Structure formats: structure tokens, C-alpha cells
Amino acid sequence: MPNRTAYFVSDGTGITAETFGNAILAQFEAPVRRIRLPFLDSVDKAHQAIHQINRTAEVEGKRPLVFTTVVNMDVLQVFKHNCKGMLLDMFGTFVEPLETELGLKSNHRVGRFSDASKSQEYNDRIEAINFSLMHDDGQSHKDLQGSDVILVGVSRSGKTPTSLYLAMQHGLKASNYPLIPEDFDRRKLPPALVPHRKKVFGLTIAPERLSEIRNERRPNSRYASLENCRMEVSEAESMMRREGIRWLSTTTKSIEEIATTILQEIQPDRLAY
């Protein structure tokens, strides 16, 4: 596939169009310039966006790829009749066949965030994010029993981004706790975590990769030295084995892969989507 420009078009945030479009584009090894055009909720805005897309087609001499999740039919018709890009209407592709199959009409809601202020799920997600921030890096022992999962591991092994992803994407209250030399000397879990052992999940990482990450933060320090990283990782993994804690290596995994593995293991009672 030659170099192309991809537009992600929506009358909402465009997150669904971008996520779906990028998943499809990932199947092709070619550089793609990506542009998000959200909140196209009127015919006038649609014409402005089409002018930009059509101009790209003229300048580049190739049809832009236009991934759309527009549900406003007036706006969508403007795109169908005037857009010179390759229009990939995701909702039309999937929603209309589902309407036929289910014998129901779609509510044609603009995005999953359009009625967020009225949604208990949305409020739960915000609460989970606040909880995860409060319990980041062992800052607070308060209400640890309220955690859906407690991530442990050495510093910079991926605990914080994974906690926030679980909170933002799935509405889970995720605490995270660093394993430090004092824990290794005791050869036991931090005392605050012992009552919640069933919720604890461990993250580890290859010492070489850990050293690289830490050197970006504190260059040429003992904290970042390969020798120290090897020691900490070895001690952390030994502790997890002794304590019977489930764990995985984050070395070559994305946050999405890490989170999915954790969800499979802990199987929380509630998930937000």
C-alpha cells in the first residue's frame, strides 16, 4: 500500500473510529498520516471537513482513507455524496445488518460519551480513576480492600500506566505498590498487602530493559545500574514465587496486553465498557 492519509471522522469524539481504523491499518506495513476530525455534528461542519479531505486527495494524488462513525444521517449523506476519499462507514457496515438480525432499530446515539453525565458507569469510571491515582505507588493504605486489583513490582516495571489503563478503560479500582529493598530484606510482602493477597498481581521486567528505562530517569545512578536492576528483579520474582502471587513480564508487552492478561486472571465481578 502506498503512503496515504487516513482521516478518522465522527460526530462524537472520534475515538471509536480511530481505534477501529488503526486496528485495520495495523494489518498493512506502510506509513500512514493520521488526522482525527471529531464533533462534526452539522452539515456545515461536514462540508468544511470534506473540503479538507478533498484538498488532500488533490495534493497527494491518492484517495485519503476516511474511517467514519458518523450517526447523524444528514451529515453522513454529505460525506457519501461529496467526499473524494475512500469512505469506510463502520456503523453502516455493522449497525444496519444488526438491526435486521435483531429486529430492532439502533438508537443512533452519538458516541458512548454523549450522555455521560447521566451514566452511573461513567461516574464509576471517574471514581476508579481517582481511586487509582490516590493509591499510586503505595501513596495510601486507606481502603485497600476497595481495590479490584493491587499491582506489585519493582519501580518502573509498568504498574502506574497499567493501573490507570484499567481504571480509565474498564472502571476498575487498581492500586499499585512498589517492592523496595526493605521488602526484599524481610523476604515477605509489604505488611499492608498481606490481608489482600488474593487481589495482588505482580509485574516484572527484564533487568536490561529496566536499566534502560531507569537511565532515562536517573542516568548513571545506582538505581539504574544493571547490577542493581538484576538484583531487584531477581528478589521480586523470588518473592512472588514464595507468596504464590500471579505475575507476568511486561518487557515486550503493550499496556493493553498486560491489562487483558490481568483481567483474565483476576476475573473481576464488574467491568465497564
C-alpha positions as CSV (number, residue, x, y, z in Angstrom):
1,M,0.0,0.0,0.0
2,P,1.5,3.4,-0.9
3,N,1.7,6.2,1.6
4,R,-1.7,7.5,2.5
5,T,-3.5,10.0,4.7
6,A,-6.2,8.5,7.0
7,Y,-9.0,10.6,8.4
8,F,-11.0,9.5,11.4
9,V,-14.4,11.2,11.2
10,S,-17.1,11.4,13.8
11,D,-19.9,13.5,15.1
12,G,-18.6,12.4,18.5
13,T,-15.1,12.2,19.9
14,G,-13.8,10.1,17.1
15,I,-12.2,7.6,19.5
16,T,-14.1,4.6,18.1
17,A,-13.3,5.5,14.5
18,E,-9.6,5.9,15.4
19,T,-9.4,2.8,17.4
20,F,-11.1,0.6,14.8
21,G,-9.3,2.3,11.9
22,N,-5.9,1.9,13.5
23,A,-6.6,-1.8,14.2
24,I,-7.3,-2.3,10.5
25,L,-4.4,-0.2,9.3
26,A,-2.1,-2.2,11.6
27,Q,-2.5,-5.1,9.1
28,F,-0.6,-3.1,6.5
29,E,3.1,-2.3,6.7
30,A,3.0,1.3,5.3
31,P,3.4,4.7,6.8
32,V,0.0,6.5,7.2
33,R,-0.5,10.1,8.2
34,R,-3.4,10.2,10.7
35,I,-5.9,13.0,11.2
36,R,-8.8,13.0,13.6
37,L,-11.9,15.2,12.8
38,P,-14.3,14.9,15.7
39,F,-17.5,16.7,16.6
40,L,-18.8,17.0,13.0
41,D,-22.4,17.4,14.2
42,S,-23.8,19.7,11.5
43,V,-23.9,19.8,7.7
44,D,-21.8,22.9,7.7
45,K,-19.0,21.2,9.7
46,A,-19.3,18.2,7.4
47,H,-18.7,20.4,4.3
48,Q,-15.7,22.0,6.0
49,A,-14.2,18.6,6.7
50,I,-14.9,17.4,3.2
51,H,-13.1,20.4,1.8
52,Q,-10.0,19.4,3.8
53,I,-10.2,15.8,2.8
54,N,-10.8,16.6,-0.9
55,R,-7.9,19.0,-0.9
56,T,-5.7,16.2,0.5
57,A,-6.8,14.0,-2.4
58,E,-5.8,16.7,-4.9
59,V,-2.4,17.4,-3.4
60,E,-1.4,13.8,-2.8
61,G,-3.0,12.4,-5.9
62,K,-4.4,9.5,-3.9
63,R,-7.7,9.0,-2.2
64,P,-7.5,9.5,1.6
65,L,-8.8,6.7,3.7
66,V,-11.8,8.0,5.7
67,F,-12.9,5.9,8.6
68,T,-16.3,7.2,9.9
69,T,-18.6,6.5,12.8
70,V,-21.0,9.4,12.0
71,V,-24.6,8.5,13.0
72,N,-26.3,11.8,12.0
73,M,-27.8,10.8,8.7
74,D,-27.8,14.3,7.3
75,V,-24.1,14.6,8.0
76,L,-23.4,11.1,6.7
77,Q,-25.2,11.8,3.4
78,V,-23.0,14.9,2.8
79,F,-20.0,12.6,3.1
80,K,-21.4,9.9,0.9
81,H,-22.2,12.4,-1.9
82,N,-19.2,14.7,-1.7
83,C,-16.2,13.0,-0.2
84,K,-13.4,12.1,-2.6
85,G,-11.8,9.8,-0.1
86,M,-12.4,6.1,0.3
87,L,-15.3,6.2,2.8
88,L,-15.4,3.4,5.3
89,D,-18.6,3.7,7.2
90,M,-18.2,1.5,10.2
91,F,-21.6,1.9,11.7
92,G,-23.3,1.4,8.4
93,T,-21.3,-1.8,7.9
94,F,-22.2,-3.3,11.2
95,V,-25.2,-1.5,12.7
96,E,-27.6,-1.9,9.7
97,P,-27.1,-5.7,9.5
98,L,-27.5,-6.0,13.2
99,E,-30.8,-4.1,13.0
100,T,-32.0,-6.6,10.5
101,E,-30.7,-9.6,12.6
102,L,-32.1,-8.3,15.9
103,G,-35.3,-6.9,14.6
104,L,-34.6,-3.7,16.4
105,K,-33.7,-0.1,15.4
106,S,-30.5,1.4,16.6
107,N,-30.8,4.4,18.9
108,H,-28.2,6.1,16.7
109,R,-26.6,7.6,19.7
110,V,-23.6,9.8,19.1
111,G,-20.7,8.0,20.8
112,R,-20.6,6.3,24.1
113,F,-19.8,9.6,25.9
114,S,-22.8,11.6,24.7
115,D,-24.9,11.0,27.9
116,A,-22.0,10.5,30.3
117,S,-23.3,12.9,32.9
118,K,-26.4,10.7,33.3
119,S,-24.4,7.4,33.3
120,Q,-23.6,5.5,36.5
121,E,-21.0,3.6,34.6
122,Y,-19.3,6.9,33.7
123,N,-19.3,8.1,37.3
124,D,-17.9,4.7,38.4
125,R,-15.1,5.1,35.9
126,I,-14.2,8.6,37.3
127,E,-14.3,7.2,40.8
128,A,-12.0,4.4,39.7
129,I,-9.5,6.8,38.2
130,N,-9.5,9.0,41.3
131,F,-9.0,5.8,43.4
132,S,-6.1,4.6,41.3
133,L,-4.4,8.0,41.5
134,M,-4.8,8.1,45.2
135,H,-3.3,4.6,45.5
136,D,-0.5,5.1,43.0
137,D,3.0,3.9,44.1
138,G,1.8,2.9,47.6
139,Q,0.8,6.5,48.5
140,S,-2.1,5.4,50.6
141,H,-3.1,2.3,52.5
142,K,-6.6,3.6,53.1
143,D,-9.4,1.4,51.7
144,L,-7.1,-1.1,50.0
145,Q,-9.9,-3.6,50.5
146,G,-11.8,-1.5,47.9
147,S,-9.3,-2.4,45.3
148,D,-10.3,-4.7,42.4
149,V,-6.6,-5.5,41.9
150,I,-3.3,-4.5,43.5
151,L,-0.3,-4.4,41.3
152,V,3.2,-5.0,42.8
153,G,6.6,-4.9,41.2
154,V,9.9,-3.0,41.2
155,S,10.0,0.6,40.4
156,R,9.4,1.3,36.6
157,S,8.0,-2.1,35.8
158,G,4.8,-0.6,34.4
159,K,2.5,-0.5,37.4
160,T,1.2,3.0,37.1
161,P,0.3,3.1,33.4
162,T,-1.4,-0.3,33.8
163,S,-3.4,0.8,36.8
164,L,-4.6,3.9,35.1
165,Y,-5.5,2.0,31.9
166,L,-7.6,-0.5,34.0
167,A,-9.3,2.4,35.7
168,M,-9.9,4.5,32.5
169,Q,-10.8,1.7,30.2
170,H,-12.6,-0.8,32.4
171,G,-13.6,1.2,35.5
172,L,-11.5,-0.9,37.9
173,K,-10.1,0.4,41.1
174,A,-6.5,-0.5,40.7
175,S,-3.9,0.1,43.4
176,N,-0.2,-0.3,42.8
177,Y,2.6,-0.9,45.3
178,P,6.4,-0.8,44.8
179,L,8.6,-3.5,46.0
180,I,11.6,-2.0,47.7
181,P,14.9,-3.3,49.3
182,E,13.2,-3.4,52.8
183,D,10.7,-5.8,51.4
184,F,13.5,-8.0,50.0
185,D,15.3,-8.0,53.3
186,R,12.1,-9.2,55.1
187,R,11.6,-11.7,52.3
188,K,7.8,-11.0,52.6
189,L,5.1,-9.0,51.1
190,P,4.7,-5.4,52.4
191,P,2.5,-5.9,55.6
192,A,-0.3,-3.6,54.2
193,L,-0.8,-6.1,51.3
194,V,-0.9,-9.3,53.3
195,P,-4.7,-9.1,54.1
196,H,-5.4,-8.6,50.4
197,R,-3.2,-11.3,48.9
198,K,-5.9,-12.6,46.6
199,K,-6.1,-9.3,44.8
200,V,-2.4,-8.9,44.4
201,F,-0.9,-9.3,40.9
202,G,2.8,-9.0,40.1
203,L,4.6,-7.3,37.2
204,T,8.2,-8.0,36.4
205,I,10.6,-6.9,33.6
206,A,13.9,-7.9,32.1
207,P,16.7,-6.3,34.0
208,E,18.3,-5.0,30.8
209,R,15.1,-3.2,29.8
210,L,14.6,-1.9,33.3
211,S,18.1,-0.4,33.4
212,E,17.4,1.4,30.1
213,I,14.1,2.9,31.4
214,R,15.7,3.9,34.7
215,N,18.7,5.5,33.0
216,E,16.2,7.8,31.2
217,R,15.1,9.0,34.6
218,R,18.3,8.9,36.6
219,P,21.3,8.5,34.3
220,N,24.4,6.7,35.7
221,S,22.8,6.1,39.1
222,R,23.0,3.0,41.2
223,Y,19.2,2.9,40.9
224,A,19.6,2.5,37.2
225,S,22.7,0.2,37.1
226,L,22.3,-3.2,35.5
227,E,23.7,-4.9,38.6
228,N,21.1,-3.3,40.8
229,C,18.3,-4.0,38.4
230,R,19.2,-7.6,38.2
231,M,19.2,-7.9,42.0
232,E,15.8,-6.2,42.4
233,V,14.1,-8.2,39.6
234,S,15.5,-11.5,41.0
235,E,14.4,-10.7,44.5
236,A,11.0,-9.5,43.4
237,E,10.4,-12.7,41.3
238,S,11.6,-14.9,44.1
239,M,9.1,-13.2,46.5
240,M,6.2,-13.6,44.1
241,R,7.0,-17.3,43.8
242,R,7.2,-17.8,47.6
243,E,4.0,-15.9,48.1
244,G,2.1,-17.7,45.3
245,I,1.4,-14.4,43.5
246,R,0.4,-14.5,39.9
247,W,2.7,-12.4,37.7
248,L,3.8,-11.6,34.2
249,S,6.7,-9.9,32.5
250,T,6.0,-6.6,30.9
251,T,9.2,-6.5,28.9
252,T,7.7,-7.0,25.4
253,K,4.0,-6.4,26.1
254,S,1.8,-3.4,25.5
255,I,-0.3,-1.9,28.3
256,E,-3.4,-3.4,26.5
257,E,-1.8,-6.9,26.6
258,I,-0.8,-6.6,30.2
259,A,-4.3,-5.4,31.2
260,T,-6.0,-8.1,29.3
261,T,-3.9,-10.8,30.9
262,I,-4.7,-9.4,34.3
263,L,-8.4,-9.3,33.6
264,Q,-8.3,-13.0,32.6
265,E,-6.5,-13.9,35.8
266,I,-8.4,-11.9,38.4
267,Q,-11.8,-12.1,36.6
268,P,-13.4,-9.0,38.4
269,D,-17.1,-9.0,39.1
270,R,-17.6,-5.8,37.3
271,L,-16.2,-4.3,34.1
272,A,-17.1,-1.0,32.4
273,Y,-17.1,-0.7,28.6
